Amino acid sequence: MRIRVAATSALTLLASLALAAPALASGGGHDNGEGLLGETDDRIITFFSLGVVVFFLLVICLGSYVQGRLEKRKQEQQASELRQSVGW
């Protein structure tokens, strides 16, 4: 059990260092908080936030549709089994 915990901890540390390497290799230059898209203004924040809202709206709608179809399929299967057991 201790070997598994040690191996997991070592792999986690190694993965963290591998992912942090590009940030650490940047040379420590200061970019005043400027990101990959340049200076962030209200338009970028608004469109990003709108994208997040639309993404979750689509996930909820798609998930509801799939769940409804699966429930309908389950009910049809149960009705079929009931008809077979009753003899209709």
C-alpha positions in Angstrom: 0.0 0.0 0.0 2.8 2.4 0.9 4.5 1.7 -2.4 1.4 2.6 -4.3 1.1 5.9 -2.4 4.8 6.7 -3.0 4.5 5.9 -6.7 1.4 8.0 -7.1 3.0 10.9 -5.2 6.1 10.7 -7.3 4.2 10.6 -10.6 2.1 13.5 -9.5 5.2 15.5 -8.6 6.8 14.7 -11.9 3.7 15.6 -13.9 3.4 18.9 -12.0 7.0 19.8 -12.8 6.6 18.8 -16.4 3.5 21.0 -16.8 5.2 23.9 -14.9 8.4 23.8 -17.0 7.2 26.2 -19.7 6.1 28.8 -17.2 9.3 28.5 -15.2 11.5 28.7 -18.4 10.0 32.0 -19.4 13.0 33.8 -17.9 11.1 35.7 -15.3 10.3 38.6 -17.6 7.4 40.7 -16.5 4.6 41.2 -18.9 2.4 43.2 -16.6 -0.3 40.5 -16.5 -0.7 40.5 -20.3 -2.0 37.1 -21.5 -1.7 35.2 -24.8 -4.3 37.4 -26.5 -2.6 40.6 -25.6 -4.1 43.2 -23.3 -7.4 42.0 -21.9 -10.2 44.5 -22.2 -14.0 44.4 -21.5 -14.8 42.9 -25.0 -12.6 39.9 -24.5 -14.0 39.2 -21.0 -17.6 39.6 -22.2 -17.2 37.2 -25.1 -15.4 34.6 -23.0 -18.1 34.8 -20.3 -20.8 34.5 -23.0 -19.0 31.4 -24.4 -18.9 29.8 -20.9 -22.7 30.4 -20.5 -23.5 29.1 -24.0 -21.3 26.0 -23.4 -23.1 25.1 -20.2 -26.5 25.8 -21.7 -25.6 23.3 -24.6 -24.3 20.7 -22.1 -27.5 20.9 -20.1 -29.8 20.8 -23.2 -27.9 17.8 -24.7 -27.8 16.0 -21.4 -31.5 16.5 -20.9 -32.2 15.2 -24.4 -30.1 12.1 -23.9 -31.6 11.4 -20.5 -35.1 11.7 -21.9 -34.3 9.3 -24.8 -32.8 6.8 -22.4 -35.8 7.0 -20.0 -38.2 6.5 -23.0 -36.2 3.5 -24.1 -36.2 2.0 -20.6 -39.9 2.5 -20.2 -40.5 0.8 -23.6 -38.4 -2.1 -22.6 -40.2 -2.5 -19.3 -43.6 -2.3 -21.1 -42.4 -5.0 -23.5 -41.3 -7.3 -20.7 -44.7 -6.7 -18.9 -46.6 -7.6 -22.1 -44.6 -10.8 -22.5 -45.2 -11.8 -18.9 -48.9 -11.1 -19.0 -49.3 -12.7 -22.4 -50.7 -9.9 -24.6 
